[in-house]
Amino acid sequence: MIGIFYPDRMVGEIYDLSLSELASEGVKAILCDLDDTLTPYYDTTTHPRLEAWIEEVKAAGIKLCILSNGKKDRILPMCNQLGLVCLPMSCKPLPFGYIRALRKLGLKRKELVCIGDQIFTDVLGGNLMGIRTVLVEPIAYKTSSVEVKKRQIEKRFRREKGKNA
């Protein structure tokens, strides 16, 4: 049961992922968190490095879908600017957003990978759905007492190499 908290892979940041390796593994789409995975929390600006990575994802023949618990009015403008499919208010780790993504993309679970910076939302949700998971280090650490406590609990799982390592 505790294995559901461990990602399949861990990388420092999204740019460390081998897109050709993902494509060779049959990955046709990435479900990706936004806040602290692609951009700092509440940052509404795009960055050239992120834009270049998104183009690399597309060039690799992989679709990119933002799966975020953020509110629509904050998430959609940035996703529209980047030309990305977006599912805000996804209620991760519950299955609702993942199911919507599967339907919207028209793909099977084995054709997806879920990438995010949080174990108790991104990794747990992907694992519960039977989707491969990749945990990245957060771009920025929030300092609220709840976030600090959550990150302390996550440290245990971050020290491990992942469930398939």
ChimeraX attribute file (.defattr): number of C-alpha atoms within 10 A of each C-alpha:
attribute: neighborCount
match mode: 1-to-1
recipient: residues
	/A:1	4
	/A:2	6
	/A:3	12
	/A:4	17
	/A:5	24
	/A:6	25
	/A:7	29
	/A:8	21
	/A:9	17
	/A:10	25
	/A:11	15
	/A:12	13
	/A:13	19
	/A:14	21
	/A:15	13
	/A:16	10
	/A:17	15
	/A:18	11
	/A:19	20
	/A:20	16
	/A:21	11
	/A:22	18
	/A:23	16
	/A:24	11
	/A:25	12
	/A:26	14
	/A:27	22
	/A:28	20
	/A:29	26
	/A:30	21
	/A:31	26
	/A:32	23
	/A:33	26
	/A:34	26
	/A:35	22
	/A:36	21
	/A:37	21
	/A:38	24
	/A:39	18
	/A:40	16
	/A:41	16
	/A:42	12
	/A:43	14
	/A:44	15
	/A:45	10
	/A:46	14
	/A:47	10
	/A:48	8
	/A:49	10
	/A:50	15
	/A:51	13
	/A:52	11
	/A:53	15
	/A:54	18
	/A:55	14
	/A:56	14
	/A:57	19
	/A:58	14
	/A:59	12
	/A:60	16
	/A:61	15
	/A:62	22
	/A:63	18
	/A:64	21
	/A:65	22
	/A:66	23
	/A:67	28
	/A:68	24
	/A:69	20
	/A:70	19
	/A:71	12
	/A:72	14
	/A:73	9
	/A:74	13
	/A:75	23
	/A:76	18
	/A:77	14
	/A:78	17
	/A:79	19
	/A:80	11
	/A:81	11
	/A:82	14
	/A:83	13
	/A:84	15
	/A:85	18
	/A:86	24
	/A:87	24
	/A:88	21
	/A:89	15
	/A:90	22
	/A:91	16
	/A:92	20
	/A:93	20
	/A:94	16
	/A:95	15
	/A:96	13
	/A:97	20
	/A:98	23
	/A:99	14
	/A:100	14
	/A:101	23
	/A:102	16
	/A:103	11
	/A:104	12
	/A:105	16
	/A:106	9
	/A:107	14
	/A:108	13
	/A:109	19
	/A:110	14
	/A:111	18
	/A:112	27
	/A:113	22
	/A:114	26
	/A:115	29
	/A:116	29
	/A:117	27
	/A:118	23
	/A:119	26
	/A:120	17
	/A:121	19
	/A:122	27
	/A:123	27
	/A:124	22
	/A:125	24
	/A:126	29
	/A:127	20
	/A:128	14
	/A:129	15
	/A:130	14
	/A:131	21
	/A:132	21
	/A:133	28
	/A:134	26
	/A:135	25
	/A:136	25
	/A:137	17
	/A:138	20
	/A:139	16
	/A:140	13
	/A:141	13
	/A:142	14
	/A:143	9
	/A:144	9
	/A:145	9
	/A:146	10
	/A:147	12
	/A:148	13
	/A:149	11
	/A:150	14
	/A:151	18
	/A:152	11
	/A:153	13
	/A:154	16
	/A:155	11
	/A:156	11
	/A:157	17
	/A:158	19
	/A:159	9
	/A:160	12
	/A:161	14
	/A:162	18
	/A:163	15
	/A:164	8
	/A:165	9
